[in-house]
Every structure is written in structure tokens, then in C-alpha cells.
């Protein structure tokens, strides 16, 4: 069955005009943020941990702003099924995609750390802004319908999705073939367990980050970047790429991950409503205070 047939109800809804979708988003936001709400207790707990210096009223407003943006983001992912490339590139603007050119011309590949920040699914338009193949890592979903939907959204404009379990082997083989590419890693969510992680100070908490992106970047000598996302206006974003490592400079293990965490925290503090606060980010605790 073709994707158009399999997802025809969603494709039909995605053709609603932006003003209509934004109106629906307003209703969804009100429903999601009211008691008992969608993970409202978890959102409030996460905000309390990250911003203990703020008054309760300030954190409640922050939560409302998050749900408003979260609803917009869900509806905009739906819109991604039919929106034109021109429309999405006007709404998700890469300020400095040329930063990758000297890396690729030097015969290296690049790794981009992204986060569940802003509309992360719109990185799907990156292949149209750069001159190298773009890969995106993902964890396959157990539900085949939604796994196919996720891949349809991400691959629509040329991204090649890679299951995380096959990432290193695939990228190593591409390097041996002489391909220079750009790989997107989402690395801000909680690892499966507290083993084999980097412990980093993040939003006032000792926090576990996955090692994979740094390990792969080091082994393949990739330049490493962070995608800094800002909200220009409703459903319009700007992305600035910041270099964290050139792929050559000697650095201690964990330094790249720590730089990513610091850049991400700065981005979150700049616009807290853009991050995914519904995730149980601090479910793992360090094995001892010195971790």
C-alpha cells in the first residue's frame, strides 16, 4: 500500500490552511494544559527542578507557554505531510548552512547535535540547504503505522534515516567509500539506563547523556556542531549552527558532550517553551556524588 493511501486521513487534514490549524492548536493547548492535562504534573516537576529560583506563578505561565508551543508543533508536523518545500524553508530558516562547506571540502563529515527543541521534525528540509548527503538517526517504533509515518515526514525532502543500532557501521562503511556527509543526532532525551553515559551538569541537575554521538564523532573524526533554535514568530524558526569540535583537536572524553549540554541549556533558558518538558529527563541518578 502506498504512503498516500495508508495515511490519507492525515494527508487530507494536513491540507487545512495554517490559520485553521493554528485555531485547532489553540483548542488543543487549552485541553492539554488543564487539570489533569497531558503529563501536567511531570511538566511542573521538570520546570521546578530546572528553575527553582522562579516563583510558582512564573513557572505556571512557563507551562502554559510550553503547551501552546507543543500544540503548534504537533499540528505543524501534521502540516509537514503536504506543505511545500518553499513554505517550510520560509518557516524553518538556516542562518549559516555554509558553515559545513569547508568541512565537506576538506574530506571530513559532520555531526549535528539537535534536541527536542522548537520544531525538530523540520530539520527534514536540511538536504535542500547543504551540498552533502544528510542522515538522521532514529529509534524504530514498535507500532509499524506510526514508524512509517515518522519516516515519511523525515525522508520527504531527501534525508536518509538510519536506525540508531546500525549508525556506526553504516557511517563507517560510507567513510570507507569516500562519502562525506552530515548526520543528525537527537541526544537530549534520557538514556535507556544509567550505564555507559556521560554525567553532565545540566539545568541544575547531574544529568545522564548518551555517549553515542561523541563516540561516533571521535572514531570517524567528524566535525561536531550544535543546532541552536530560536522562535521568530508563531511557527517560524531560525537555526544557527555552532561548532563544538573540529574533528582534530585533542579533547578529553566527555568534553564534546559537555559542550553540547551547555549549548542546549543556554538555548533552553533563552526560550524555555520550546523544549519538550513532557519527557522524564531526570529519571536516572548518578551512582555517587562524584560521578
Secondary structure, 3 states (H helix, E strand, C coil): CCHHHHCHHHHHHHCCCHHHHHHHHHHHHHHHHCCCCCCHHHHHHHHHHHCCCCCHHHHHHHHHHHHHHHHHHHHHHHHCCCCCHHHHHHHEEECCHHHHHHHHHCCCCEEEEECCECCHHHHHHHHHCCCCEEEEEECCCCCHHHHHHHHHHHHCCCCEEEEHHHHHHHHHHHHHCCCCEEEEEECCCCCCCCCCEEEEEECCEEEEEECHHHHHHHHHCCEEEEEEEEEEECCEEEEEEEEEECCCCCCCCCHHHHHHHHHHHHHHHHCHHHECCCCCCCCCCCCCCCC
